[in-house]
Amino acid sequence: MARKSDDETPERPVGDPGPNPVWFKPVMIGFMLIGLVWILVFYLSNQAWPIPGIGALNLLIGFGIAFIGFLMTTRWR
């Protein structure tokens, strides 16, 4: 059997995206975990933390951060 030489690299079709960068998966999981921790801190502190004074908007912030992570899962290859 003949082997390919090193200068022959397989080409991807035009418009076919390559694999994700190495940092993509840790950042994606990190956003989901930070959002979860934000919501847990809000409930466990009797709605006083992480940002005092904005009340239930802390829930919106926590879900927003987690939602960014879930949106990133649609771009994961």
Beta strands, then each sheet from edge to edge (+ up, - down):
end
